[in-house]
Every structure is written in C-alpha cells, then in structure tokens.
C-alpha cells in the first residue's frame, strides 16, 4: 500500500509501467509477500530473486520494484519497533492507572483522569505510517505525559522488589543445601536505590489548566474529541452535541480559582483545553491532514532581491508570481527549486490557511457545523459561539501550522525523489549500452579477428591550438599499448597560411601511419567542441584512402561525449593508473575503454573515494543527501552487473575490470575484494563453480546468491585442466537448475534413455540453440510443477 498504491501529493512522473501496475489485480499482494519471504526468511538478495525466482514475482514486480519492497520493508521494521515500544508504554500506563484506582475502590474516577482503553491500544496497533504514530504519541503525551515519571518510578520499584525476592529465594536455597537449618538468616536489605535526578515538570498552559481543574469544565462542551473526530471523518453529525442547560459564564463561575480569578478567565482556559484536545486527537489530525494535503494552495512572491535576480534564465522565472496554486499541480523537482530560491532570499513562499470545502467554499466552516447544536435559544447560541471558537483555534492556530511543516517536508521529499530518479535514469542510460561490436565480414586476416575483443583507438583534444591532441590505442584487455602526440591536429587543411597547411598534413600523415600499423577495429573522437566533426571527417578520409590503397576494412569512427573521460582523467584512480601520462592522454584512454565496455569503464570511479559522485547527473544533485544518492547509483551498477554476469578469471588476470566484483549479488566490496585477493595469493583460477566453496571457503548463503552471476569461460579452460569442466558454468544457469537444463537438452534432442549423454546434449544445444524450440516448454513446466520444483 505505502510503496505502490499511495499517490504523491505533487504531480510526479508517471511512466507507463507505473500506470500498468496500478491497474493490476490483487495477485500483486501475494507476489510482494513471496518476495519478502525470499528476502527475510531465505536470505536471498534482490538480483537473485529477479533472475532466478522470477516466476514467483514477475510480471507484477520488476527488479526496481523488488528494491522498493526491500527498502519499504526496512522502513516497516523501524515503524514496527517504534510501535511496540509505544504499545509497551500504553500497557504500563494502563496497569499503573489500574493500581492507583484499586487503592480506593469506593472513590470515583477523578475528572482529570482519562483511562487508557483497549480502543487506544487497538488504534495504535492499526497505525500504518510514521505520521499516524506521531499523532498517537502526541495524544498520549497530552493526557498521560504528567503521569509518566510516577509510572516509571512505580515500574522501577516493582523491578527492585522482584530482584530482592529473587535474591532471598537464592539465599534460602543456598542455606538449605548447606545444612537444612530451620532458621533462615535474615537477608540484608538491599542498598537503597541511588537518588534519581528530579525531572523538570511540564508547566505549559495545558498543564496549568489541568491543575486548576478546568478539564472537568472542558468535558461539558457537548462532544468529546473522539466524537468530533468521527463527525469530521464521516462529514455529518454522527454524534449529536449534548447541550448544557446553564449559560457558559454561569458555569464558569464554578471553576474560578487562584489561577483563574474571573469566570471569563476560566472560560478562556476551558476553550484552550477543548481546542488542544481537538487538535491532538489522532482521528481529527488524520482527517484534516488528508483534506489539507489534497487541497492546499501555495502563494509565491519575489523579494526585492528576487525582482532583480530572477530573470528568464532562472529556474523559478515561471513561478515568480503565484497566487493560489494547488500543491498537487507542482511537478517533478519544482518544489526543490522553490525551496532553494526561498533559502537564497529570492522569493517568499506561503501555504494558504484556506481549505476549500466539499459543499461550501470553506472546509473550516463545514468542520464548525459538525460541533454545532441546531437550536435558537440564547443559551444554545452562546455555547455554539464557544464551540466554533474552539474548532477555529484548534484547526487554524494549533493543527494547521504543524500540517504546513509536514506538507513542506513531504513536497520536498517528493521533489528530491524526482531528482534522485533522474540521476539514476541518467546513469542507467550511460551503462546500459552494450560493448561495441564490429563485423568486418569476409576479412580472414587474424589481425582483424574480433572474437577476443576490440582494439580501440581514441583521440582527445582541447579547443586550443597551443595544446597538442593525443591519440592512443587500447588492447582488448583495456591496456594502453601505444599513443601518439598530434600538436597540429586542429589546424585547417585549407588554411591561408602555408606553414599551417604543412603542419596539419604532417599530423594527418602520422595519424595515417598509426592507423595503418596498429590496425584499430574502431576509432572514437572526444566531443569537446565542434572541431570534433572536423577531426572525425579527417579520420574518415584517412580510412577511405587506406581502404582504396591498402585493402583496409571500413573501420567505424564515432564521436563520443567526453564528460566522463574528463572526470576520470582528473580522478585519483586515473592518476594512479597512468601517473606519467598527460591529462589529455588519460582522457583518450577513458574514451576508448568506454567504447569497449561502458559498464566496466564507469565502474572505475566506484572506489572508496566515491569519485562516481563527481559526475553531473542533474543540476540539483548537490541538494540531495550524498549517502542516498551514492546508494541509488550503486544499485544501478548492481542491477546492470548482475544482468550481464562477471568472469572472475578474467578479472584475476587483469585488474582493470576488478571494480565490478563488488556489485555481484551476495558479495559486496569486502567479500568481493577478499575473493580476488585469495585467488591471486593462491595463484589459481576457478575451473568450476564448485571451487567457490571448496577452494574459496564461501558460505552457503553467499554461494547461492552469487554463483549464478559468476561466469567461467569453459572454452578458455579447454584441455589445460584435468578437472571436470561443467559446460553450464560458463552460462547464467544456476547450479540449482543444472539437472533441469540437462533434462531439457536431452528431451529437445529426443535421445533415448540408454544412449542419453547430458554433457554431449548440452554442447549440441549450445552450438545450435534453435533446437530448443522443438521442446514443449509448457508441458515441461507442468511436469516440474508436478514434481514440486516451482
């Protein structure tokens, strides 16, 4: 309900999948329950559930939905813990009140005492949100806050008595064992408890009124706060007002005291108490909150400074003058922009007190009618006037200021959530790109073989003639094997100055020779400025001449955004990796690597220095909580890494892609680093997934979670090992389902039981996957379900 059904107050993005999910049926509840069972009871992690238990959660729950369930489960646990603490407090107070009343059974319950009822505890058990819990807590403090110190002292006294009794019992047992004497020595009385610090007594206006006995007067206004709350919830007079026969001022004379010396003072005190009780009633607060959040309106006006500074380029320009704009019309990150402008003293922003009613123009007037006696005598009218004043004070002066703060907080949280999602979406769009693939067709030359990866060439420059550009060549394993300095690359071929032409031609010749000898599979140019188009055109011309003169294949040339490359070149990681290289050469290396595999290259900044935060995902990202943003960005890496899997042996052999291990499901930074360290120290490679347990001493939970995402290149192992090589270890099939995979392969190839060779069948299927289409998957699934496999 809280994670998927509750709508936002402001208007946030509604992608199609969210709309689809809202139209889904009640089966989603069962899927959420199953997902929680996997997470809490079976200790399975989100990526594992998304990829290997998808039949239990899809199509209703995507991997992002599962992360949402995971986060809201943590929030629910926190709320439940606070609820249990408060329930314990309520029960202790109820027991304490019962003890106090049992001391004198004949005495009547004092007017100022409100007994803790079962309904109060039931209402607390039904709490679903932190706001509701806060409402119940405030209600408790109003009526019982002054009794809490005495109650706690009584509980401590009881505990001391129980401890003393236990000590006496132990002493009697010890003496009985020693000799069984009849006379048990008197136990020394325990030391008196240390003097407790005297706590400050609350002395607010409500406490003063209660001490003066005004609470009895407050009970005679005709409705209890609970009854008024039910009237407000149902929007009609469910409970009729009980009319007092005596005029208000006459009744007030009975409550005159040293604190309130005149009837008018006593009447004012009673009005204050009634208003406070109404404002603290959980049902009243909940009803007004829902209505206010739905219908609240906002007014904005610029300050003197804002008039000067908010121009057409300012994000708040369109919101410079606003009158009565419903908060539900605020979109995306709009409220965050307004809050920033307000903190910069550019605008003043106020949430209006006026709430539109359902049948009338004012919700306040409708609420007043629910505390109204519909008679015309002067006495009734006088009481009605008092009741109306109480409701006005309760809602306008006591409740609305709290709700305005709450509303601002919610709107700000929603705006920040919108920015957070935009940041994640930006990173997702960067790292979802697959590694570049190039097909040279009929080229049989081994130098153009791309099966082991691509050789990438990159060029980085700055739009400054005085600084040289750099080209580099990156091997398939990410190592920089060669580089070239090009001081005159940005000069024009058709320049009026003859010397510039000559220098440019010299650089292009050097570039041609570099491409001819190094044979890159693709070329990428950093998109620093419009000059990138000229550089790209020059390279394409060079390639075209090589195609004609040297039978060169047509290698692609791309222009790429170089924002990430700049951050990497300036990062601690970049400096440590290539300490002797100039900044532009480091940029070129990053561009080439990003073309090879964006996921691996972006993970280079996921270090303990948190340099991934240096990238610009959104103009307002600096106003987000840093830890929350970092966690959200890391989750994007977790999702993508587990989508493609990780080759552990390749990482051990080449540290370049090592940062991905921390994102493997079940591992994390410490376990991932420990796994790589162990494999390096023992100088071994994983030959099968079983060695994660036998050689790497991985526990059962970690193994089950991570093993499906760890790939082993079984083709590379080949004949170099004597150990049994499981073909499926190189796939994304989980070891729990290896038997199913073998059975499917055998059934698809229609082997007889006698000559069935599962390993051979698997190899045949892997070579020709289309043969799996011959298998009746529905019948196979039904058979598995019949056998109890899911």
N, C-alpha and C positions, 0 to 999 in steps of 0.2 A: 504493500500500500504506500509506504513512505517513499520507496525507491522508484516505483514505476507508475503509480496512479495519481499521486499528489501533484497537482499542477503548480506551476510557478506563479508568483504574484505578478511580476512583469512579463512581458511578451518575449520569450526566448525562442531560439531557432527550433523548428520542428521538422527534422528530416523525415523522409518518407518512412524509414524503418520504425521511428517512434510512433507515428500515426498508425502504422500497421499493428504495432504491438498493443496499442490502446484498444484496438478492435478485437484483439484475441480473446478467446474464451477463458473459462475458469481453470483449464488444464495448466495454465502458467503457474498457478499456486503450487500444484503438485511438483512441477519441474524445479521451482525455487527450493521447495522442501528437500527434493532429492539432491540438489546441488549443495545445500547446507549439510546434508548427511555426509556427502563425499568430503566436504571441507573439514567439518568439525569431528566427525566420528572415524572416518577412514584416513584422515590426514593427507588427502590428495590435493594437489595445488591446481590453481585455475587453468593454466595451459594444458595440464594433463586431462582435466575434465573436458575442456573444449575440444581436444583432439582424439582422446581415447575413450571418452564416455559420452560422446556427442549424441548418441541415440537416446540418452536419458534427458537431455536438456534442449536439444535443437528441435524445431526451428525457432521456438519462442525465445530462447536465450542465446545470444551471441557471446563471444569472448569478452567484449566490453560490458555486456550485461552481467556476466559472471563476476567481473571485477567489482561492479556496482553492488552486487549481492554480498560480496566479501567485505566491502567497506561498510555497508549498512549493518551487517552482522556485528562488526566491531562496535558500531555506534549503539546497537541494540544491547549488547553485553554491558556497555558502560551505563546505559539508561537503566537496565535491569538491576545492576549493582546498586545504583543510587536509590532505586525504588525499594529494594529490600532493606536498605539502611533506614529509609523513611518509614517503611511499614513497621520495622522493629521499634522505632521511636513512638509511633502511634500506639502500638500494643503496650509498650511500657507505660505510656501516659494513661491508657485505659485501666491498666492494673493499679497504677498509683491512685487514680481517682476512685476506683472501687474500694481500695484500702482506706482512703480518707473518709468515704461515706459510710463504710462499715463500722467505723469507730463509734458513731452515734446513729443507730438505726431509726430512732424516732424523729430525728431532725429532718426538716425539709431541705431540699437542694437549694443552695443559695442562688439568688437571681443572677449573679455574675458568673456562675459556673455553667459551661457548656460541656455536656458529657460527650466523650468520644463514642460515636455509634459505629455499629457494624457497617452502615452505609458509607461512612467516611473511609473506612479501610477498603471496602469494595471499590469505591471510586478511585482510590489510589492504585489498587491492583489493575484497574482498567486503563490507567494512563498509557498513552502511546507516544507522546512527544516530550521533549525537554521543557517546552512552554507549559504544557499541562502539569508536569511535575513541579515546576516553579510556582504555578498557581496554587497547587495543593499545599506546598510548603509555606507560602505566604499566608494562606488561610490558617494553617496550623499555628504559625507564629503569632497571628493576631489574637487567637483565642487562648492559646496554651503557652505562649512564649514565656510569660511571667512565672509559670509553674515548673518549667524545665529544670532550673537549678535545684529546686527542692526534690523533684522527681529523681534526678541523677544522684543526689545525696542519699535518698532512700534506697536506690538500687545498690549503691556502693555499700551502705550499711548491711543490706541483705547478704551481699557477697562476702563481707567480712564475717558475718555470723556463720555462714556456711563453711568458710575456711576454718573458723575456730572450732566448729563442731567436728569437722574432718580431723583436725589436729587432736581433739580429745579422743576421738574414736581410735586413731592410730596409737595414741599413748596407752589406751586401755588394752589394745591388742598386744602391744609390746610387754606390758606388765603382766598380762595373763600368761604369755609364753614363758616369762622369766620364772614365775613361781606360783602363779594362780592364787595370789593373796586376795582375800576378800576386800581388804581396804585399798581402794584405788586412790592414790595420792591426788590431791587437788592439782589441777593443771594451772600453771601460772597464767594469769590473764595476759592476753597478747598486748603488746605495746599499743598505746593509743595511736590512732591514725595521725599522721602529721597535719598540722594546721593547714587547712585548704585556703587558697587565696580567695578572698572575698571578691566575687564578681560584681561589676558595676550593674546596678539595677536600671532597667529601662525606664526612663521618665519622660516619655513623649506625651503629647496631648491626649492620645487614646488611653494610655495607662493612667493619666491623671483623672480622666472622666470615669474610668472603671473603679478607681479607688474611692471616688466620690459617690459611687452607687448609681451613676447615670445610666448604666446598662439596663437596669430594670425599666427606666423611662423609655429607652430605645426600643424595648420589646413591645411597647404599646402603640407603635405607629401603624399597625394593621397588617403587615406582611413580614414574614421572616425573609432574610436574604435568599435562602434556598427557594422559597415560594416565588419571589420576584424573578429569580433566575429561570425557573420553569415557565413563568409567564412570558419572559423575554424569548426563551427558546422556541416556544410554541406560537408566539406572536398573537396570543389572545389571553383574556383573563381566566386562566385555568383555576387560579385561586382568587376568590373574592377577598377584598380588603375588609378586615374586621374593624368596624368603626367604634372608636372610643366615645362614650357619651359626654365626657367632661371636655370643656374647652382646653386648648393646648396650654394657655398661660395659667389657668386654674390648676391643671395637672402638674405643671412645672413647679408650683409652689411647694408641692410635697417633696421635691428633690433639691430644695435650696440648702446649701451647706456653706462651710467656711471657705471652700474653694470657689463656689458659685453662689454669690450672696444675693442675687436677684433672680426672679423667675425667668427674665429674659436671658440671663447668662446660662441658666440651667437648660433652657430651651435650645440655645445655640450649641451647647455641649452635646445635647441629645441628637441634634441634627448632624453634627460632626460624626458621632458614633455610628448613626444609621448609614450615613454616606460611606464611611470607612468600611463597614461590614458589607455593604453592597459592592463596593469597589474591589474587595478582597474575595468575594465569592467566586469559586472556580467556574461555575456554570455561567455566571454573568460575564466574567472575563473572556471565556471561550466564545460566547455568542457575539459580544461586541468586537472581539478580535477578528472573527471570521468576516463580519459585516464591514468593519473598518478597512481591513486589508483588501477587500474586494472593491470598495467604493471610494477609497481615499484619493484625494486630489492634491496636486503639488503646484505651488506658485514660485516663480523664479524671476528675479530682477537683478540687473547688473549694479555693481558698486561704482563709485566714481572712477576707481582704477580700472574696473572691468569695462567701462564705456570706452576707455582708450585702448585697452589691450585686446579685447575680444573683437577681432576683425574677421574677414572672410576665411582666413587660413586657420582660425582657432576651431578646435573640435566642437565647442559649445556655441558656435555662432548661430546655429538654427534654434537654439534654446535660450537665447539671450533674454527674451521677454516671454514669459509663460504665465497664463492665468487659468487655474482650474483644470490642469491636465491630469486625467486619471492615471494613476501609477501603473495600471495594467497596460497602458499604451507605451510605457518605456520599453525600449527594445535592447537586446544584446548587452553591450557594455556602456550604455548611455548613462546609467546612474553613477557608474565609477567615474566617468568624465566629469559629471556634475559635482561629485564629491571632491575631486581634485581641484576643480575651479573654485569651489567654496573654500577649501583649505588655503588656496592661494589668494583669498580675499577678492576674487573677481566677481562673484555673484553672491546673492543671499537666497537661500532656498528654504521654504517653509512648507510643511504639510498642513493642509487646512483642517480646522476643527469640525467643519461642517460635513455631516454624512447624510447623503440622500436616503430617504426612507423608501419603503416598498409601495405604500399607498399615498403617502404625502411627500412633501418636499424635504422633511427633516426626520431623520431616524431618532433624534433626541426627543422630539415631540411624541413620536409613536411609543418610545420607551416610557415617557412620563404617563401616558394614558393607561399603561399596564399597572400603575401604582396609584390608581385614581378610584375614588368612590363616587359613583354616579348619582349623587343626591344634591339637593339645592339649599338645605338649611345652612345658616351661617356657620354653625359648628363644623359641619362636614366640609364646607368650603375652606375654612381656616386650616383644618387638618390637610386637605388636598394641597393647599398652598405650601405647607411644610413638606409634604411628601415630594412634590415637584421640585422644591429647592434641594432636597436630599439627593434625588436622582441626578439633577443638574450638576451638583457638586461632585457626586461620585464619578459620573462619567467624564465630565469636562475637565475637572481640576485634578482628579486622582488617577483615573484609569487611562484617559487619552494620552497624557504625557509619557506614561510607560509604553503604551502601544506604539506611539510615534518612534520611540527609540528602537523598539523591536522591529518595526516596519523598515526603518532605515537600515538596520543591521541585515535584515533578510534581503532587501533590494541590493545592498552592497555585495552580499554573498553570492546572489544570483548573477550579478554583473561580473564578479571575479570568476565565477564558474564558467561564464561565457568566454572570458579571455583565456582561461585555462584550457578549455576545449579547443579554442582557435590555435593555441600554441601546439597542442598535441596533434591537431589536424595538419599543421604546417610540417611538423617533424615526420608525421606519418607519410605525407606526400613526398618527402625527401627520401626516406629509407625504404619505401615500398617498391622503388624502382629496381628491377632485376639487373644483374650484371650484363654488360653489353655483350651481344653475340654478333659475330661477323661470319658470313659464309662466302668463301671465295670460289665456290662451285667446283670446277674441274681442276683446280690447282693441285697437282700431285706432289709438289715440292714439299719436303718435310719442314722447310723453313716457314711455310705458311700454314702449318698444321695448328688448328686452334683447340684441339681436344684437351690439351693440358693448361689452357688459359690463354689470355691475350697479352701480347706486348703492346703497351700503350705509350704513345708519345704525347707530351703536353707542352704548351707554350704559355708562359706568363709574362706580363709586361705591365708597366705603369705609363700613363699618357704623358711622358716627359722624355724629350729627345736626348737629354743628357744622361739618362739611365739606360743601361743595357737590358734587353729582354733575355729570357733564358728558356731553353728547350731541354727536356730530359726524356730519357727512355726508361720505362718501368717494366721489369720482367714479370711473368705471370705470378710469381710469389710475392710481388709487391716491393722487391728490392730495386733501388735506382742503379742501373748498370752503366749509364753514360749520360753526359749532359753537354750542352753547347751554349756558349755565350754569343748573343746576337746584338751588338751595340747599335746597329743602324736599321733594325727591322721596321721601325715606324716611319722612316723616311719614305718619300714618294718615288715611284718608278718614273713618273712623268714630271719630276721637279724641274724648275727652270735652271737650277744650279747644277752644273755638270758634275761637280765633286759629290753632291748628294746622290745623284743617279749611280755613280760608280760604286759608292759605299753600299748603297742598297743592293745593287747587283751582286756585290761580293757576299753579302749576308745571305741572299737567296741561293747563291751557288753553294755556300757552306751548308745551308739547310737541305738542299737537294742531295748533296753527298751524304749527309747524316741519314736522311730517309732511305737512300739507296743502299747504304752499308748496313744500317741497323734493322731495316725491314719491319717497321711497326705495323700492327694489324689495324690500328686506327689512330687518328690524331685529334686532340682536343685543344681548343684555344680558350683562355680565360676571358670572360666577357666584361673586362674592366671598363671599356668605353666603346664608342662607335668604331674606333680603329680595329676592333676585333673582326669586323666584317672584312676590312682590307686584308688583314693577316690571313684570315680564312680563305679569301679569294686567291691570295698568293700561293698558299699551300695547295689548293685545288689545281691551280695552274701547273705547279711543280709535279703533282701526281699525274696529271693528264699527259705531260711531256714524258714522264717515266713509263706510263702505260704504252705510249707510242714507240719510244726509243728502246726501252729495256724489258719489254713484255712484263711490266709490273702489273699486279692486280689493282683494281679500282678500290683503294682504301678510303673509308669514310673520314670526313673531317667535320667535327661538331664544335659549336660554341657553347660554353657552359658558364653558369653563374659562378662567380669566384668568391662569394661572401664567406663560405665555409673555409675555402683554401686560405684566405687571409687570416681567419681566426686560428687555424691550425699552424700557419707559419709563425704566428706570434706566441703560440702556446708554449707552456713548459715542456709538454710532450714532444712538440715539433722540434724545439731547440735541443732536447736530449737525444732525439733520434738522429738529427742531422746538424750537429753542433758547428761543423766547419762550412756549412753551405749558407750562401746569402739568402735573404728573405724571399726574393722572387723565385729562386730555385726551389725552396721549400713549398712555395705556392704551386709551382708547376708539378711537383711530385704529388701533392694532395689532389690536384685536378685529375691527374692520370689515374691515381688509385680510386678516386670516386667513380670514374668511368668504369673501372674494372669491377668494383663492387661497392655501391653506396653504403650498404649496411655496415660493412667492415670499416670503411673509412670514417663514417660518422662515429662509430664506437671508439675511435682513437681518443676522443675527448672525454670519454666516460671513465675518468680516473679519479683518484682520491682528491685531486684538486678541483673536481667538479667544473671543468672547463667547458662542458657542454652547455652551461648556463651563459656563456659569453655570446652565443649565437642570438640573433634577433628573430624571435618568433612572432612578436606582436608589439606595437608601440607602447602598450600599457603593461608589459610583463613585469616591469620593475615594481609595480604596485601589488603584485601577488606575494603570498607567503613563499619564501625561497624554498623551504623544505617540501611544501606541497607541489610546487612546480617541478622540482627535481624528481620527486617520486612519480609524478604523472608522466614525465618524459622517459624515465627509466622503464615504466610499464609499456610504453610504445616499443622500446627496444626488446623487452621480454616477449611481447606478442610476435614481433617480426622474427626474432632469433629462433623461437620455438616453431615458427611456421616453416622455416627452411632447414632447421637442424644444424648441428655443428660436427665437423670432422676433427676429433680430438688429436689423431696422429698428425694431421697437417698443422695443427696449432703447436704441438710439441716441437715439430721440425722447424716451424717458422713462427716466431713470437708475434709477428705483425698483426695477426687476427686473434690474438690471445684475449683481448678485452671482451670478446663475445661470450666466453665461458661463464662469466658472472651472471649472464642473463638466462642461462639454461635452467629450465624448470627443476626445482629441487636443490639447486646448488647455491647460487648467490656468490658475492665477492670472496668470502673466506674459503668456503668449500671448493669453489672453482679454482682459486689460486693454489690451494693445498693439493688438488688433484694434478694440476700441471707440474707443480714442484716435485711431487712424488714420482711421476713418470720420467721427469728429467733426471732426477737423482739416481733412479734405478736403471736409467739408460735403456728403457724398454718401450715398446709400442703396444697398443692394445690390439690383440689378434682376434678377440671376440668379446662380446658384451659381458660374458660371464666373468671376465678378469676384473671388471669393476668391483666385484665382490671378493674374488679370491686374491687378487694382487693389490687392489687399492683399498680393500677393507671398508667398503661402503655399506652403510646400514640398510635394512630392508625398505624403510620408508623413502629414503633418499634414492635408492636404486630404482624402485618402482616409478617414482616421479620423473627421474631424469633419463632413464635408459632409452626410452623411445626417441629422445631428441638428440642422442649421441650416435653419429653415423661412423661406420668403419669402412674404409674403401677396400672392399674384399678383392677387387680386381688388382689393386696395387700390391696386396699381400702375395697373391699368386702362389708360386712354388717356393717362396722364400721362408716359409714357416712349416714346421712339422705338425703344428696344432691343427685341429679340425676347424676349417673355416666355414662358418654358417653364412650362407648367401644372404639371408634375411637381415644379418647385422649391418649390411650396407644400405638397408631401406629404412623407412619410417614405421615399419610394422613393429608393434611392441612384443617383447618376448612372451607376454601372457597369451598372445594370439598366434604364435608361430604354428601351433598344431592346426588351427583353422586355415591358415594360409596354405600349409602343405596339403590339407584335405581339399581345399578349393582348387589347387593346381592339379592334383591327381584327378579330381572329378571333371575338371574342364577338359583335360586331355583324354578322358574316358579310358584310363588304364584299367586293366583287370586287377583284382586284389593280389593275385600271385606275383605279377611282374611289376607291381607299383613301386617306383623308386621316387620318394618325395623330393629328394635333393635334385635329381635329374629333371623332375617335372617342374620344379621351381625355376631352374635355369632356362628351361624351354619357354616358360611363361614370361620370364624377364626379357628374353630375347624377342618374343612376339606377344606383347600384352593384349593384342586384339583378340587372342584366342579365349580370353576370359569371358568375352561376350557370349560365348556358347553356353556358359553356365547359367542355370536358372537360379538367380540370386535370391528371389523371393522364397522359393522352396528351401534353399539353403538356410536362409534366415529363420524360417519357421522351424526347421529341424534343430537349429541351435537353441531357439527359444524353448522348444520342447525338452531339450536336454538340460535346460536351466542355465544357459550361458548368457542370457540377456535378451 
